[in-house]
Structure formats: structure tokens, C-alpha cells
């Protein structure tokens, strides 16, 4: 009775979760979307039979119903049931984002799922309905056909049972097989590209300011072709800088993404940020500290978010301050206002001995969901994209204040400025794609990347070849004329030649991806489904060419699977 009731609960929850989506029209669709729910209910029935209908079984039944009710608004917003990485991320700093989605519609759906869980067992008992042998046999047949149905229908993970998805993502997915192979060498012949070797050591002796723009997707910015200009200060800076048109985050999330920048090393698949506190690796801050630089990092957010301390501690920063140490005029669950952080950065610079070289990293939070800013912006806020642009505009004002502060102190021609987006942000450009962590489309991983060297490069230079954020640290050291540590996986972008950008996500489904010239390839680990796009002709990633170019897709798939397996776990 309880197992049958659970299936009813899952069925109602799934209807709410799939409502309004483009469901594939196929006789296989019902099988694809319910087989995991049937599997869980069958396992629950077996477990229940062991206890011979004990009243104690109402406890796990209630827990599963409550968990399903909680999952409904999550799946409606993120197109994914809760996974272990998502639960790990849902801490205090995200309280504002979580509260934002507690709408009457989402709360109502959760309440209805809970009500079904309460009332359905009584209804089934009153009607005397019990699953017979025919029902069990039919369920077994659907379960057996489920994996094949999913392989033929793209469900983007929405077929997963809430509980089974949590269990699956809590388990290790890929064993590490370390290798020294150059994974970013393209298997295809690629034409020669821009030669930037003339800038090697061009910024020797300069200070370094590194700015990681929160959730700044390249596609939304004027220098990258957007009609709107939410970041005019960045636009002005780009006009006199080296701008990389095709730069990609290694991982579409801030914490492990920053590890790839700081240590020029790819994070391992299915690992927690806290694991990286155990990992000893060369870092940009440590290299500059050894070169006589004073080093500091200032974060408008909170280091406790997602184990960020483990990424930053013992990496060469002599000063580390977050929202708690900085204080501010406006506070949210995520951090403090950007002007307060910029003032703190400039006061730190002012306190340095005259002539002391410095490396300062600024990690703002403006741009993060729920896109709240303490001041109004120029864009209409009737849609999320408008609020997002206003959040970027607010963050850009702080960037402008930092640039003006450096200029007014006469340091602009003594400073190398590097500005990049830590990851991008999606607004439904592809089915179910919202936020940044769950997929690898351009709206998730393509970011701005700008190198400014006033006095050395006055005019703008646009570089079309592919870049990866893992190349940031070696590129900075190469610009300064300093040795690049042997442990870095990235390469200086000043070196000639083309290299692929590799990226992955493991927040929900496991996706691997790469950019190679015009080609973009995405591989889904669980379903083994491939997608191949020609971005030069199809920038919106609408036309999958994997069937037309199977050898290319197979070559990219093999490279990505071997690459991600070679990323040794920090444990």
C-alpha cells in the first residue's frame, strides 16, 4: 500500500516538474520518465516486506514524501532533482536565492505533493486497491525497458527519481588514471592564429590586479556583440586592451573554477572544494610572493561558502579578507556591497611601502542570483535578464571605481590588469538551462577575458583563438617575465599555436565539453549522448552535427573521457 502510494506521489510530482516543458512526443516518453520511480517503489516494497508491514515503515514513507515535495520547486526552477553537490551548495550564503524562489506556485506544488502523500494511503485502503501480480509484472517490464527508452529520448536528466539521483551523485563516478598527456592538443589541423609573443616580459616589474567578475557571461556584454551595454567601464577598458573572444571557464562554478585559475590545474570530477585543502600545488599568489610581491585577496562574499577557505588557504596570499572582515553599508546573505570592498582594496594599497609591488585579487559578488543590487539600474526588471544586467551594471560601477582609484594614485601605467568572468549565466537559451552549473552550453561557460597594460598596449586587440581560464596564471607570469611553475597544467596565451579549451560539470548530470576552433563538443557521461556544433555557423548551438561527423565526435569523446579520468582526486 505504501509503495503504491509513493508511486502516486512521484507521479504527481513529475507532472508538476514537467509542466510547461517541451516533452518529446513518443510512445517511449512515459516509460523514460517513470521507470526510475517504479524501480524505487519496487525496492521500497521489498524493503517493506522485510518489516512485514510494521508501523515503523511510515517513518521512511513520510521522509520520502517530504523529500519529493521539497524537490518539486527545485526541479521546476533548475530542471534537475536535488543532487549531492546541489545540497552541499545550499547553505546560508544562498539564502536570498532560495527565498527568491519560494513563490506561491512553487509552495503550492510542494503542498499538493505532500497532501497526496498523506491522503492517498487512506484512499487506497478504503477502495481496497492493491497491486496484483499483473501490475507488478507490468512495472518490471517498464523498468527493464527504461534505460533503452532514455537512450532514445533526450530527457536532460528529468527522468531521474528524486532519491536515486541523490544516491547516484553521492557516489564516486570516475576512477582517476593520472597521465602526462597534452590533452588540449587538437586532433584536427587548425590554421595559424595571432602571435602574442612580443608581449612576453612586456609587463615586467608591474603590479598585478586580478578581477574575477561574478557570473559574467560573454554573450551579454557589448565587447562580445551584445546590443545592451551593462558594463560600460569594462567596455571602455576592452577598447584599449587585449580581448580574447573565445575564453572558457574550466568549471561553471565559482569556487573550483577559481582553483583552476589560481593553481592552473583542473579540478577533479565529483570532488568537494573542501578536498582541495589537502592538495599542495604551485599557485599564482605563491609564485608572485616568492618574486617579492605583497599579495592579497578581497572577496565581497563569504569564504565559508562551498568550502572556499580550502581553495585559498596556504596558497600564497598574505592577506585574505571576506565580507566579515571588510564590513559594509549593505549586507545580504551572500556578502557586502561592492563599493566597500573596493575602498578596502585601495586602503590596502595605500598602506604598502612606497614602491612595493603588489598582487591583489578582487572577487565581487555582484551578478550572482538573485541579482539584487542596493541601487537601481538602467534596465527594466520585469524579467530576470533585466535584473541580471542591472546587477552587472552595479558591479561595473565598482570596477570603474577601482580603475579610477588605481589611476588617481598614478599606478595605472605600473599595473597589469586582468579581468575575466568566473563563469557565465543561462536564461533558458536551451531547454531547462538556468543559472550556470548544470550544463556546458555557451551561456554557461564562455566568459570575458581582458588583459590591460596601459602604456604598453593602448589600442584594442581582439584575439579569436580559443583560451581557457586555466591559462590565466601562466599568462600573467609570462607577461611579467617570471618563470612558470612546472606543476601548472595551463599554458601562456602569449605562446603561438592553437589549443583546445576543456570543461566539465558534475552538479547534476555529468557533462564533458571542449572548444576546438569553430567546433564545440559536449558529451553526457551517463547517457553517452554526444552533441557537436559548428559555432562559426551556429553560435546558438541548435544544429547537432555529431551524426554527420561521427569520427570527429568519437575523437573528441575519447579525449574528454581520458582527460577527466586523468585528473587525480585531491584526496
Residue pairs with C-beta under 8 A, 6 or more apart in sequence:
1 121
1 124
1 125
1 130
2 44
2 48
2 57
2 58
2 61
2 121
3 41
3 42
3 44
3 45
3 48
3 131
4 41
4 124
4 129
4 130
4 131
5 61
5 117
5 120
5 121
5 124
6 40
6 41
6 44
6 61
6 64
6 65
6 117
7 37
7 38
7 41
8 116
8 120
9 64
9 65
9 68
9 113
9 116
9 117
9 120
10 34
10 37
10 40
10 41
10 68
10 161
10 162
11 34
11 37
12 112
12 113
12 116
13 68
13 69
13 71
13 72
13 113
13 162
14 33
14 34
14 37
16 72
16 76
16 109
16 112
16 113
17 71
17 72
17 75
17 76
17 158
18 33
18 158
19 76
21 79
21 158
21 431
21 432
22 431
23 29
23 33
24 153
24 154
24 155
26 152
26 153
28 145
28 149
28 152
28 153
29 149
29 153
31 142
31 145
31 146
31 149
32 146
32 149
32 150
32 152
32 153
32 155
32 159
33 155
33 158
33 159
34 142
35 142
35 143
35 145
35 146
35 147
35 149
35 150
35 159
36 146
36 159
36 160
36 161
36 164
37 161
38 139
38 142
38 143
38 146
39 143
39 146
39 161
39 164
40 161
40 163
40 164
41 139
42 136
42 139
42 140
42 143
44 60
44 61
44 64
47 57
47 60
48 57
51 57
61 117
62 117
64 163
65 113
65 114
65 117
65 118
66 114
66 117
67 162
67 163
68 113
68 117
68 162
69 110
69 111
69 113
69 114
69 117
70 82
70 110
71 81
71 82
71 162
72 106
72 109
72 110
72 113
73 101
73 102
73 103
73 106
73 107
73 109
73 110
74 80
74 81
74 82
74 86
75 81
75 158
76 106
76 109
77 101
77 106
77 434
78 86
78 432
78 434
78 435
78 438
78 508
79 156
79 157
79 158
79 431
79 432
79 433
79 434
79 438
80 86
80 157
80 158
80 165
80 432
80 438
80 507
80 508
80 509
81 157
81 160
81 161
81 162
81 165
81 166
81 508
82 162
82 165
82 166
83 165
83 166
83 169
83 507
83 508
84 166
84 169
84 170
85 169
85 272
85 437
85 506
85 507
85 508
86 507
86 508
87 166
88 272
88 306
89 306
89 507
90 98
91 304
91 305
91 306
92 304
92 333
93 301
93 302
93 304
93 305
93 333
93 334
93 335
94 305
94 333
94 334
95 333
96 332
96 333
96 334
96 370
96 372
97 334
97 368
97 369
97 370
100 369
100 370
124 130
131 139
146 159
150 159
150 527
151 527
151 528
151 529
154 529
156 431
156 432
156 509
157 165
157 508
157 509
157 526
158 432
160 168
165 508
169 270
169 506
169 508
172 270
173 269
173 270
173 506
173 510
173 525
174 269
174 270
174 510
174 525
174 564
174 565
175 565
176 268
176 565
176 566
176 567
176 568
176 569
177 562
177 565
177 566
178 566
178 568
179 562
179 566
181 562
181 566
183 500
183 502
183 559
183 562
183 563
183 566
184 468
184 491
184 499
184 500
184 501
184 502
185 499
185 500
186 498
186 499
186 500
186 516
186 517
187 555
187 556
187 559
188 516
188 517
188 519
188 552
190 498
190 516
190 517
191 498
192 496
193 463
193 464
193 465
193 496
193 497
193 498
194 461
194 463
194 464
194 465
195 496
196 242
196 463
196 493
196 494
196 495
196 496
197 494
197 495
197 496
199 242
199 453
199 456
199 457
199 479
199 494
200 478
200 479
200 481
200 492
200 494
201 478
201 479
201 480
201 481
202 453
202 456
202 479
203 416
203 453
203 456
203 479
203 480
203 481
204 480
204 481
205 357
205 414
205 480
206 357
206 414
206 415
206 416
206 453
206 480
207 293
207 357
207 358
207 359
207 360
207 411
207 414
207 415
207 416
208 288
208 293
208 358
208 359
208 360
208 415
208 416
208 418
208 476
208 480
209 359
209 360
209 362
209 402
209 406
209 415
209 416
209 417
209 418
210 284
210 359
210 360
210 361
210 362
210 418
210 472
210 476
211 361
211 362
211 364
211 399
211 402
211 417
211 418
211 419
211 420
212 254
212 258
212 261
212 361
212 362
212 363
212 364
212 420
212 421
212 422
213 234
213 364
213 367
213 392
213 395
213 399
213 419
213 420
213 421
213 422
213 448
214 254
214 363
214 364
214 365
214 366
214 367
214 368
214 395
214 422
215 367
215 368
215 369
215 388
215 421
215 422
215 423
215 424
215 425
215 436
216 231
216 367
216 392
216 395
216 421
216 422
216 424
216 425
216 447
216 448
217 421
217 423
217 424
217 425
217 426
217 443
217 446
217 447
218 224
218 245
218 247
218 421
218 424
218 442
218 446
218 447
218 448
219 225
219 226
219 424
219 442
219 443
219 446
220 226
220 228
220 230
220 388
220 389
220 392
220 425
221 229
221 230
221 231
221 234
221 235
221 392
221 448
222 228
222 229
222 231
222 232
222 235
223 234
223 235
223 238
223 239
223 243
223 448
223 450
224 245
224 448
228 379
228 389
229 235
230 377
230 379
230 389
230 390
230 392
230 393
230 396
231 392
231 393
231 395
231 396
231 399
232 396
232 400
233 396
233 397
233 399
233 400
233 403
234 396
234 399
234 419
234 448
234 450
237 403
237 417
237 419
237 450
237 452
238 448
238 450
238 460
239 460
240 452
240 454
240 457
240 458
240 459
240 460
241 417
241 450
241 451
241 452
241 453
241 457
241 460
241 461
242 450
242 451
242 452
242 453
242 457
242 460
242 461
242 463
243 448
243 449
243 450
243 451
243 460
243 461
243 462
243 463
244 449
244 450
244 463
244 465
244 467
244 493
245 462
245 463
245 464
246 446
246 464
246 465
246 466
246 467
246 501
246 515
247 420
247 446
247 447
247 448
247 449
247 466
247 467
247 468
247 469
247 501
248 445
248 446
248 447
248 466
248 467
248 468
248 469
248 501
248 503
248 515
249 257
249 260
249 421
249 422
249 423
249 424
249 445
249 447
249 469
249 503
250 257
250 260
250 266
250 267
250 468
250 469
250 470
250 502
250 503
250 504
251 257
251 260
251 266
251 267
251 423
251 503
251 504
251 505
252 423
252 424
252 436
252 437
252 439
252 440
252 444
252 445
252 503
252 505
253 306
253 423
253 436
253 437
253 505
253 507
254 306
254 363
254 422
254 423
255 273
255 305
255 306
255 307
255 308
255 311
256 267
256 271
256 273
256 276
256 311
257 422
257 423
257 469
258 308
258 311
258 363
258 422
259 265
259 267
259 273
259 276
259 311
260 266
260 267
260 469
260 470
261 284
261 420
261 422
261 469
261 470
261 472
261 473
262 283
262 284
262 285
262 311
262 312
262 315
262 473
263 281
263 282
263 283
263 284
263 315
263 473
263 487
263 488
264 282
264 284
264 470
264 471
264 472
264 473
264 474
264 485
264 487
264 488
264 489
264 490
265 281
265 470
265 487
265 488
265 489
266 470
266 489
266 502
266 563
266 567
267 276
267 567
268 275
268 567
268 568
268 569
268 570
269 504
269 506
269 510
269 564
269 567
270 506
270 510
271 569
271 570
271 571
272 307
273 306
273 307
273 308
273 310
273 311
274 307
274 310
275 310
275 569
275 570
275 571
276 307
276 310
276 311
276 570
277 307
277 309
277 310
277 311
277 313
277 314
278 570
278 571
279 570
281 487
282 485
282 486
282 487
282 488
283 315
283 316
283 473
284 316
284 359
284 472
284 473
284 476
284 477
285 295
285 297
285 315
285 316
285 317
285 359
285 361
286 315
286 316
287 316
287 473
287 477
287 482
287 483
287 485
288 295
288 316
288 359
288 482
289 295
289 316
289 318
289 359
290 316
291 480
291 482
292 357
293 357
293 358
293 359
294 318
294 319
294 352
294 356
294 357
294 358
294 359
295 316
295 317
295 318
295 319
295 358
295 359
295 360
296 317
296 318
296 319
296 320
296 321
296 345
296 348
296 358
296 359
296 360
296 361
297 312
297 317
297 319
297 320
297 321
297 360
297 361
297 363
298 319
298 321
298 322
298 326
298 341
298 344
298 345
298 348
298 360
298 361
298 362
298 363
299 308
299 321
299 322
299 323
299 335
299 341
299 363
299 365
300 322
300 323
300 326
300 328
300 335
300 336
300 337
300 338
300 340
300 341
300 363
300 364
300 365
300 366
301 322
301 323
301 334
301 335
301 363
301 365
301 368
302 308
302 322
302 323
302 324
302 334
302 335
303 309
303 312
303 320
303 322
305 334
312 320
313 320
317 361
319 348
321 344
322 335
323 331
323 335
323 336
326 336
326 340
326 341
326 344
327 336
327 340
328 336
328 337
328 339
328 340
328 341
329 336
329 337
329 339
329 340
329 374
330 336
330 337
330 340
330 374
331 337
332 372
334 365
334 368
335 365
337 374
338 364
338 365
338 366
338 394
338 395
338 397
338 398
339 397
339 398
339 401
341 362
341 364
341 398
342 362
342 398
342 401
342 402
342 405
345 360
345 362
345 402
345 405
346 402
346 405
346 409
348 360
349 358
349 360
349 405
349 406
349 409
349 411
350 409
352 358
362 402
363 422
364 395
364 398
364 399
366 373
366 391
366 392
366 394
366 395
366 398
367 388
367 391
367 392
367 395
367 425
368 391
369 435
370 387
371 384
371 387
371 388
371 390
371 391
372 387
372 391
373 390
373 391
373 393
373 394
374 394
375 394
376 390
377 389
377 390
377 391
377 393
377 394
378 390
378 393
379 386
379 387
379 389
379 390
379 393
380 386
381 387
381 390
384 427
385 427
388 425
388 427
399 419
403 412
403 417
406 412
406 415
406 417
412 454
413 454
413 455
415 454
416 451
416 452
416 453
416 476
416 479
416 480
417 450
417 451
417 452
417 453
418 450
418 451
418 452
418 472
418 476
419 448
419 449
419 450
419 452
420 447
420 448
420 449
420 450
420 469
420 472
421 447
421 448
421 449
422 447
422 469
423 436
423 437
423 444
423 445
423 447
424 436
424 442
424 443
424 444
424 445
424 446
424 447
425 435
425 436
425 443
425 444
426 433
426 434
426 435
426 436
426 439
426 441
426 443
426 444
427 434
427 443
428 434
429 441
429 443
429 540
430 439
430 441
430 443
430 541
432 438
432 439
433 439
433 441
433 443
433 444
436 444
437 444
437 505
437 507
437 508
438 444
438 505
438 507
438 508
438 509
439 505
439 511
440 503
440 504
440 505
440 511
440 512
440 513
440 522
441 522
441 541
442 520
442 535
442 539
442 541
444 505
445 503
445 513
447 469
449 467
449 469
449 472
451 457
451 475
451 479
453 479
463 493
465 498
466 498
466 499
466 500
466 501
466 515
466 516
466 517
467 493
467 501
468 490
468 499
468 501
468 502
468 503
470 489
470 490
471 490
471 491
471 492
471 493
472 490
473 484
473 488
473 490
474 484
474 488
474 490
474 491
474 492
475 490
475 492
475 493
475 494
477 483
477 484
477 492
478 484
478 492
478 494
478 495
479 494
484 492
491 499
498 516
498 517
500 514
500 515
500 516
501 514
501 515
502 512
502 513
502 514
502 560
502 563
503 512
503 513
503 514
504 510
504 511
504 512
504 513
504 560
504 564
505 511
509 524
509 525
509 526
510 524
510 525
510 526
511 522
511 523
511 524
511 525
512 522
512 523
512 525
512 560
512 561
512 563
512 564
513 520
513 521
513 522
513 523
513 560
514 520
514 521
514 556
514 559
514 560
515 535
516 556
518 534
518 535
518 536
518 537
519 532
519 533
519 534
519 535
519 552
519 556
520 532
520 533
520 534
520 535
520 541
521 530
521 531
521 532
521 533
521 546
521 552
521 553
521 556
521 557
521 560
522 530
522 531
523 529
523 530
523 531
523 556
523 557
523 560
523 561
524 530
530 546
530 553
530 556
530 557
531 541
531 544
531 546
532 544
532 545
532 546
532 549
532 552
532 553
532 556
533 541
533 542
533 543
533 544
533 545
534 543
534 545
535 541
546 553
